[in-house]
Amino acid sequence: MRLLDAEARGRAGVRAGLADLDAAVPVVLGVSGGADSLALAACAAFVADRDRRPVRGVVVDHGLQDASAEVADRAADQVRGLGLPAEVVRVVVGSDGGPEGAARSARRAALLDAAGPEVVVLLAHTLDDQAETVLLGLGRGSGPRSLAGMAAVDGPWRRPFLGLRRADTEAVCTAHDLRWWDDPHNRDPSLRRVRVRHEVLPLLDDVLGGGVAEALARTAGQLRDDTALLDALADEVADPADVATLAALPLALRSRVLRRLALELGARPGELAASHLAALDRLVTDWRGQQRVELPGHVAVRRSDGRLQRP
């Protein structure tokens, strides 16, 4: 029963994730060879056949492990066995952002390059991935934007499996006789996410009586709705550099306007932290002649003539 339910929910997730798109819009599947992405391919193949959608798989080979080429080729073959075209893209992983961040950057760049313009990319993140992301954000004290987790739709990226558990994707693979690959990195205790997955979440389930992953995912959804509203209100502020306008805003809204201003001035989004926004806020609410605030990306901001601007 779980198998039938898992596959039905997976197909429904894919169909719902593409519902706003014209049937002619090409869809790319990000496939790793793991259970999650192979299950996504199985569900997407069904939807592609029924809805006559152009769907193809792209397997990114990071080249970071022995036999990675073999793993990638086998994943592509299995996607083809489901009736979808598939290709393998080899990438070179840099060092910026640490091992995980660099691999993710290389993978995303390869998927976008393979997809091209006017194409959406389906990713196989599950409810378990969402829970881990929220818990990691909570531990870093990253604020509501981080605690909101991953969005089902984020630009070209779509995540139709955020309602499925990892065990569900394994059940789908078993039903289709798909052999998934267990990435050794997913058992490496030197990686924080691995310890959250195998140590922290099971302990929380034990202490709190279960359901922690689902609760974290629900919390992410609620925060995402709140964040979307505040972001929309921030976008309506006509002059985000005007000090008087900023001072009149509530802090929750002002911080978002300041973030938007910082990005417009050239700050690097991946490195822009709460401490940077707090320093900008002091230029508005507690200005005592501070000369400038340094932001990531070699960007400086100063207060001059009632405005926040680059020197």
N, C-alpha and C positions, 0 to 999 in steps of 0.2 A: 504493500500500500504506500509506504514511504517513497518507493521508487517512482511509482506512477505520479504521486503528488509532486515530487521534486521536479520531475521532467515537465509536468504541466505548468508548474509555477515558473520554471526557467523559460519555457516558451512564451508564457504570458508576459514575463519581464522583458524579453527581447522585443516582442510585438509592441508593448506599451512604450518601450524606449525609442521606438522608431515611428510611433503613431503620428507625430507631427510632421514627418518628412514625406515628400512625394515618393512614390514607389520607384521612381527612376534614379533617385539619389544613391550613388555607390556607397557601400558600407565595407569598412575594413575591420577585421577581427585581429586584435593583438593576441597572439598565441605564443605561449611559452613552452608548452608540452606538459605542464602541470595539470592536475585534475580540473581546476577551476576553468582554465581557458579551453581545454578540450571539451568540457561540458558545455561551455558557451558556444563552441563551434557546432556541437550536436544540435543544440536548441536553435541556433541561428540558421542551420541548414534546413531545418523543418520550416521555419518562418520564411526563408528565402524561396523555398519551393512552393509553399502555399500562396505567398503574396507576390511572387514573381519579382523579388528584389535582387539586385546585383550585389552579392556578398562574396568576399574573398578573404582568405587568411594570410596574415603576414607573421612569420616567425623570425624573431630577432635573435641572432646568435652573437652573444657578447664575447665569446672566445675566452672566457675567464676560467674555465674548468676543462679538465681532460675529457675528451669525447664530446665536447659541446656541439661540434659539427654534426656528429652522429645523432645526438638528441634532437637537434633542430630539424634535421632531415626526416627523422622518424615522425616528429610532430606534424610536419608538413604533409607527409604521406598519409597520416591518419585523417587530417582535414580533407585531403583529396578523396579519401575513402568514404567520407560523409557526403560527397557530391559537390564540394566547393573547390574552386581553384585556390592554390596556396603557393607562396614563394618564401624562400629563406633570404634574409638580409643579414650580412655579416657587418659588424661594427667594431670600432676601436674605442674602448672605454678610457676616458681621461682620469684625472685625479681630483678635480674640483668637487667639493661637497662630500668627500669621503667615498668609500667603496659603493655603498648603497645609492647615494645621491648621484654619483658619476654614472653608474650603470643605468639608473632611471632616466637621467638626462639623455644618454646615448640612445636608449630604447625609444623614448618619446620622439626624439628628433628623427630617428629612422622610420617610425610609424607615420609621422606627419609627412616625411619626404615620400614614402611609398604611397601614401594616400593621395597626396596632391590637394589642390583646392576643391572646395565644394564636396568634400567627402567627410563622413563621420567615422570615428574609430570607436569600436566597442571594446571595453576592458572588462575583465572578469573578476573584479574585486567583489568580495562577498561580505555578508554581515559580520563575519569574524574579522575580516580586514578592517571594517569600519570601527568595530569595537576597539581593536588594537590601536588604530589611529587616534581615536578619542582619548584613550587612556594615556598614550604617549604625550599628547598635547596637554592633558591635565597635569602630568608629571613635570612638564616644562614650564607650566604656568603661562601658556601661550595666549590665553584669552579666548573669547567666544568664537572668533573666526577659525581658530584651530580646533576648538572643541566641536564646531559644527561638522567636522569630518569631511568626507568626500561627497560631493554632490552627484546626483544621478545624471545631471547634464551640466557640463562645464566646458563651454566652447565646443571644440570638435570632439571632446571626450564624452562618452556615454557609458554608464555603469548599470546595466540592467539586472545584475545579480545581487544588489545590495540587500535584497530581502531573503537571500538563500544562505544557508550555512555551508561550511566546507564539506561536511558529511553529505549534504545533498548533491554537491557536484561530483563526489566520488561515486554516489549511487547512479547518477546519470551515466558516468563513464562505464561503470560495470554493466549497465544495461546495453550499451552499444559496443561492448568488448573493446574499449579503448584502453590502451596501456599508458598510464600517465607516469611522468617522471617526478621523483621526489628530489628536489634540489637540496644538496647537502648544506647549502647556506641556510636553509630553513631549520637546521638543527645545530647551528653554530652558536654556542652560548656567549661568544664575544659580541654578538649583535644584540642590541637592546630589544628590538622587536621580537626576536626569538625567545628571549627570557620572559617578555610580557606574555607571549603566546603559550609557552609551556610551563611557566611557573606562576606568574602573577594572576592571570585570569582563572586558572584552575583553583588557586588559593582563594580568590574572591568568591568564586562559585561555592566553594566549600563553606566559607565563613558566612556568606550572605544567603545561602540556601538556593543557589542556582539562578539562572536567568540574567546573569550580569551582562553578557554580550548583547542580548536583546534590549536591556535597559539602557546601555550605553548608546546603542544605535537609535533608540527612541529619543534620547536626550539630544543627540546630534541633529536629528530631524527638527526638533523644536527650536534649537538654537539657530539652525540654518534659516528657518522662517523668520526669526527675529532679526538675524543679521541681514537678510535680504531686504527687510523693510527699512532698517536703519541706513543701509547702503543706498536705497532708492531715495530716501530723504536727503542724504548727503549729496547725491547727484543734483538735487534741485537747488542747492546753494549757488547763487549766481556768481559770487566773487569769493572763492575760497582763500584768497590772499589778504583780504581786508580784515584788519585786526578788530575793528568795531563789530563787524558781522560775526566773526569767530567768537568774540567774547560773549555775545548774546545767546550763543547756542548752548544747550545742555552738554555736559562732558561726553556722554555716550555718542552724541551726534558730532560734536566738535572733533573728537579723536578720529572719526572716519573722514571728515573733511580734511583734516591735517594729513592723513595718510594719502588721500587723493592728491593733495597739493604736492607732497613729497615725491610721489611717483611722477607727477607732471613735470617736476623740476629735474628729474633724472635719477632719483634714488633707485637702487637695485631692490626690486620687490622681495626677493628671497632672503635678503639680509636686513630688511627694515624691521626693527624690533620695537617693542613697547617702550623701551628706554629712549629711543629716538623720538617717538611721538610725545613722550612726556617732556622732553627737552623743548620740542617745538611748542608744546602747550604753555610752558613757562614763559616763552616769548610773548604769549598773548595775555596770560592771566597774572604773571608774576615777573614782569619785565623790570629789571634793575640795571639796565644798561649793558646786558650781555651782548658781546660782540657778534657771535655767530654760533650756529649749531652745525656740527659736521654730520653728514649722513653717508651711508654706504653708497659707493659709486662715485666718490670724489665730488660730492655735492655739498655745498655750504649754503645755509639760509640765515639771513639776518633780518632784523626788524628795522625798517626805515620809512619815514613819512607815513606811518600808520599802516604799513603793508609788510608782509613776509615775502622776501624775495632773495634771489641770489645776489651776492656782492658784486 
